[in-house]
Amino acid sequence: MRRLLLAITIALCGLALIAGTVEWQWRQRGYLPGILDGQDLWAQQRQRVYPEDGQQALVLLGASRTLYSIDLQRIRERLPGYAPVMLALDAMPAMATLRDLSADPHFRGVVVCDIDGIGLWKITWESQQPWVDHYHRQWTPSRDLHRRLLNLWQQHAVIARSDFSLLRSLVRTLRSEPEPFHPHMQMSSAREGSIDYQGVDTSQHRRDLEAHLAKYNGKFPGPDPAVWHADLAEAKAWVEKIRQRGGSVIFYSSPISGLRRQVEEDTYPRAQFWNRLAESTGAHTLHADDVPALKAIALPDESHVDYRNKRAYTDALIDALVTRKLL
């Protein structure tokens, strides 16, 4: 038995030495640890919309513009009565999650839903439904514990990324593939994202949009305004359910610029769509074009905020919400 324990100890020490050496080598090449997003991480935050310490949940819905632009710590500092919860999902409009919160009898928080014309078009409403279903059907205390342990591992180890697994490293070597990419996006365990645009070719985003736009002869197809507003009668019922429980919903149009702004206005003219949103949904609305401090925020790719400006962006958004008595 003593020999077996000694052998196991030596083997574990050897594995730790190998892992530590590999970790050190990747860090020497400039790689850093980072949380990997996924349905379990989202579910872990979804369960936090019921604060029990006298605070009110401030649920942040939307897509990448919210996920990578909001400074959660700044919200905690400036709005101590609120507990921020990040439920935005990259490239996925938020209506399915808003619907889920409205159907939750225990949810009494405030929702800030960052959304644009296409996100309010009914054909996109189911985008986040797989994440909602995962939370209700598969999320368990054991998965919560597993995700907490995984968060610790990913926060402290570069080799926690699947790109650095032994099998992937072997395949990469055999195929003479280049080293894994250096991500310019980071995620925290609270699902607060950050984008570092320094050294990133932002013109590629513009070229991709131009190429996509060219497929539609310069203008994306959009819905009939009357149908678009009529469909929002469902959302009006969701807003009312949340309001009856003491919460509220704020639809927010975040800043965009350049070609992206032109495309949005061409496809969803504000006069025909956004300006009638409060009437169609019964929710409060806030448009970044009406807030000079938000319009002034630099958007390197015409859509997102560099992490260096997250605090300023969050301050501007909080100021706008408080000034208009929405918080």
C-alpha positions in Angstrom: 0.0 0.0 0.0 2.8 2.4 0.9 4.5 1.7 -2.5 1.2 2.3 -4.3 0.7 5.7 -2.5 4.2 6.7 -3.3 3.8 5.8 -7.0 0.5 7.7 -7.2 2.2 10.7 -5.5 5.1 10.6 -7.9 2.7 10.3 -10.9 0.6 13.3 -9.7 3.7 15.4 -9.1 5.0 14.5 -12.6 1.6 15.5 -14.2 1.6 18.8 -12.2 5.1 19.5 -13.3 4.3 18.8 -17.0 1.1 20.9 -16.8 2.9 23.7 -15.1 5.6 23.7 -17.7 3.1 23.8 -20.6 1.2 26.5 -18.9 4.3 28.6 -18.4 5.3 28.2 -22.1 1.9 29.4 -23.4 2.0 32.4 -21.0 5.4 33.3 -22.3 3.8 33.5 -25.8 1.3 36.0 -24.5 -1.7 33.8 -23.9 -3.9 34.6 -20.8 -6.6 32.6 -19.0 -10.2 33.4 -19.7 -13.7 32.2 -18.9 -15.4 30.3 -21.8 -19.1 31.2 -22.2 -21.8 28.6 -22.6 -25.3 27.6 -21.6 -24.3 26.5 -18.1 -22.6 29.9 -17.4 -25.7 31.7 -18.7 -27.9 29.5 -16.5 -25.8 30.3 -13.5 -26.5 33.9 -14.0 -30.2 33.3 -14.8 -30.7 31.9 -11.3 -29.5 35.2 -9.8 -32.5 37.2 -10.8 -34.0 36.8 -7.3 -31.8 38.8 -4.9 -32.7 38.2 -1.3 -30.8 41.1 0.4 -33.3 43.9 -0.2 -31.9 44.7 -3.7 -33.9 44.6 -6.9 -32.5 42.7 -9.8 -31.3 44.8 -12.8 -31.4 42.3 -15.6 -29.4 43.2 -18.7 -30.7 41.7 -21.9 -29.5 42.0 -25.4 -26.8 40.8 -27.7 -23.1 41.6 -28.0 -23.4 45.4 -27.6 -24.6 44.8 -24.1 -22.5 41.8 -23.3 -19.2 43.6 -24.1 -20.0 47.1 -23.1 -21.4 47.1 -19.6 -19.2 47.5 -16.5 -21.1 45.5 -13.8 -18.9 46.8 -11.0 -19.7 50.3 -12.0 -23.4 49.5 -11.7 -22.9 48.1 -8.3 -21.0 51.2 -7.2 -23.5 53.7 -8.5 -26.7 51.8 -8.0 -26.3 49.9 -4.7 -30.0 49.2 -4.6 -29.7 47.0 -7.7 -28.1 43.7 -8.3 -27.0 43.6 -12.0 -27.4 40.3 -13.9 -25.9 39.8 -17.3 -28.1 37.7 -19.6 -27.1 39.1 -23.0 -26.0 36.6 -25.6 -23.7 37.3 -28.6 -25.6 37.7 -31.9 -28.9 36.7 -30.4 -31.9 39.1 -29.9 -33.4 38.9 -26.4 -37.1 38.5 -26.7 -37.3 34.8 -25.7 -35.6 35.6 -22.4 -37.9 38.6 -21.8 -40.8 36.3 -22.4 -39.4 33.8 -19.9 -38.9 36.5 -17.2 -42.5 37.6 -17.7 -43.7 34.1 -17.1 -41.7 33.7 -14.0 -44.0 34.5 -11.0 -40.9 35.1 -8.7 -39.3 37.7 -10.9 -39.9 41.3 -9.8 -36.8 43.1 -11.2 -36.1 45.8 -13.7 -35.2 44.7 -17.3 -33.0 46.8 -19.6 -33.4 45.2 -22.9 -30.9 46.4 -25.5 -32.6 45.7 -28.9 -32.9 47.0 -32.4 -35.5 46.7 -35.2 -34.6 43.2 -36.3 -34.5 42.0 -32.6 -38.1 43.2 -32.2 -39.2 41.5 -35.5 -41.0 38.3 -34.5 -39.0 36.0 -36.8 -36.0 36.5 -34.4 -37.8 36.0 -31.1 -36.8 32.4 -30.6 -33.0 33.1 -30.9 -32.3 32.7 -27.1 -34.9 30.0 -26.5 -32.4 27.1 -26.4 -30.6 28.9 -23.4 -34.0 29.4 -21.7 -34.8 25.7 -22.2 -31.5 24.6 -20.9 -32.0 26.6 -17.7 -35.5 25.1 -17.0 -34.8 21.5 -18.1 -31.2 20.7 -17.4 -29.9 23.2 -14.8 -29.3 21.4 -11.5 -27.3 22.0 -8.3 -24.7 19.5 -9.5 -24.3 21.4 -12.8 -24.0 24.6 -10.8 -21.2 23.1 -8.7 -19.4 21.8 -11.8 -19.6 25.3 -13.4 -18.2 27.0 -10.3 -15.2 24.6 -10.3 -14.8 25.1 -14.0 -14.8 28.9 -13.5 -11.9 28.6 -11.1 -10.0 26.4 -13.5 -10.6 28.6 -16.5 -9.8 31.8 -14.5 -6.3 30.6 -13.6 -5.2 28.3 -16.4 -4.5 29.0 -20.1 -4.5 25.3 -20.7 -8.2 25.1 -19.7 -9.0 26.2 -23.2 -9.9 23.3 -25.5 -7.3 24.7 -28.0 -4.6 23.7 -25.6 -5.7 20.1 -24.8 -3.2 17.3 -25.4 -5.2 15.9 -28.3 -5.7 19.2 -30.0 -2.0 20.1 -29.5 -1.0 16.7 -31.0 -3.3 17.2 -34.1 -2.0 20.8 -34.5 1.6 19.5 -34.5 1.0 16.7 -36.9 -0.8 19.0 -39.3 1.8 21.8 -38.9 -1.0 24.2 -38.0 -0.3 27.6 -36.5 -0.6 28.3 -32.8 -4.1 29.0 -31.4 -5.4 32.5 -32.1 -5.0 35.3 -29.5 -8.5 36.3 -28.5 -9.2 40.0 -28.3 -12.4 39.3 -26.3 -12.5 38.2 -22.6 -15.3 37.0 -20.4 -15.7 37.0 -16.6 -17.5 34.4 -14.5 -20.3 37.0 -14.1 -20.5 37.0 -18.0 -19.2 40.5 -18.3 -17.4 40.7 -21.6 -14.6 43.0 -22.7 -13.1 43.7 -26.2 -9.6 45.0 -26.8 -9.6 46.7 -30.2 -5.9 47.6 -30.0 -4.2 45.8 -32.9 -7.5 44.6 -34.4 -8.4 45.3 -38.0 -11.8 46.9 -37.5 -12.1 47.6 -41.2 -12.9 43.9 -41.7 -16.2 44.3 -39.9 -17.1 47.1 -42.4 -16.1 44.9 -45.4 -18.1 42.0 -44.1 -21.2 44.2 -43.7 -20.7 45.7 -47.2 -20.4 42.2 -48.7 -23.6 41.1 -46.9 -25.4 44.2 -47.9 -24.4 43.7 -51.6 -26.3 40.4 -51.6 -29.5 42.4 -51.1 -28.6 45.1 -53.6 -27.8 47.7 -51.0 -30.8 47.3 -48.7 -31.8 44.6 -46.3 -35.4 43.3 -46.4 -37.5 44.5 -43.5 -41.0 43.9 -42.1 -44.2 45.8 -42.8 -44.4 48.3 -40.0 -48.0 47.5 -39.3 -47.3 43.8 -38.9 -44.2 44.5 -36.8 -46.2 46.6 -34.3 -49.2 44.2 -34.3 -46.9 41.3 -33.3 -45.7 43.3 -30.4 -49.0 43.0 -28.7 -47.6 39.8 -27.2 -44.6 41.7 -25.8 -47.0 44.2 -24.3 -48.6 41.4 -22.3 -45.1 40.4 -21.0 -44.3 43.9 -20.0 -47.6 44.2 -18.1 -47.0 40.9 -16.2 -43.6 42.2 -15.0 -45.1 45.6 -14.1 -47.9 44.0 -12.1 -45.3 42.2 -9.9 -43.5 45.4 -9.2 -40.8 45.3 -11.9 -40.4 47.2 -15.1 -39.1 46.9 -18.7 -37.0 49.4 -20.6 -36.3 48.9 -24.3 -33.0 50.5 -25.1 -31.4 51.2 -28.5 -27.7 51.3 -28.0 -25.4 53.5 -30.1 -24.2 52.5 -33.5 -22.4 54.6 -36.2 -21.3 54.7 -39.8 -22.7 52.2 -42.2 -24.4 50.1 -39.5 -26.4 53.2 -38.4 -27.3 53.9 -42.1 -28.5 50.3 -42.6 -30.6 50.4 -39.4 -32.3 53.6 -40.4 -32.9 52.4 -44.0 -34.4 49.1 -42.9 -36.2 50.3 -39.7 -36.9 54.1 -40.0 -37.1 55.5 -36.5 -40.3 57.4 -37.2 -42.1 54.2 -38.3 -40.7 51.8 -35.8 -38.9 52.9 -32.7 -40.9 56.1 -32.0 -44.0 54.0 -31.7 -42.5 51.2 -29.6 -43.7 52.6 -26.2 -47.2 52.7 -27.6 -47.0 49.1 -29.0 -45.4 47.5 -25.9 -46.3 49.7 -22.9 -42.6 49.7 -21.9 -40.3 52.6 -21.3 -37.9 53.3 -24.1 -34.5 55.0 -24.4 -32.7 55.7 -27.7 -29.0 56.4 -27.6 -29.4 59.1 -30.3 -31.2 61.1 -27.7 -28.3 61.0 -25.2 -25.3 63.1 -26.3 -22.9 61.3 -23.9 -23.9 57.9 -25.4 -23.6 59.2 -29.0 -20.1 60.5 -28.2 -18.7 57.1 -27.2 -16.2 55.8 -29.7 -17.2 52.6 -31.5 -14.2 51.1 -33.2 -16.2 48.8 -35.4 -19.3 51.0 -35.6 -21.1 48.8 -33.1 -19.1 47.9 -30.0 -17.2 49.6 -27.2 -13.5 49.1 -26.5 -13.0 47.8 -22.9 -11.1 51.1 -22.1 -14.4 53.0 -22.6 -16.7 50.6 -20.7 -16.8 52.7 -17.5 -17.6 55.9 -19.5 -20.3 54.1 -21.5 -21.9 52.6 -18.3 -21.8 56.0 -16.6 -23.6 57.6 -19.5 -26.2 54.9 -19.6 -26.9 55.1 -15.9 -27.1 58.9 -16.0 -29.6 58.7 -18.9 -31.8 56.1 -17.0 -31.7 58.0 -13.7 -32.3 61.4 -15.3 -35.4 60.0 -17.0 -36.5 58.4 -13.7 -36.4 55.0 -15.2 -34.2 53.8 -12.3 
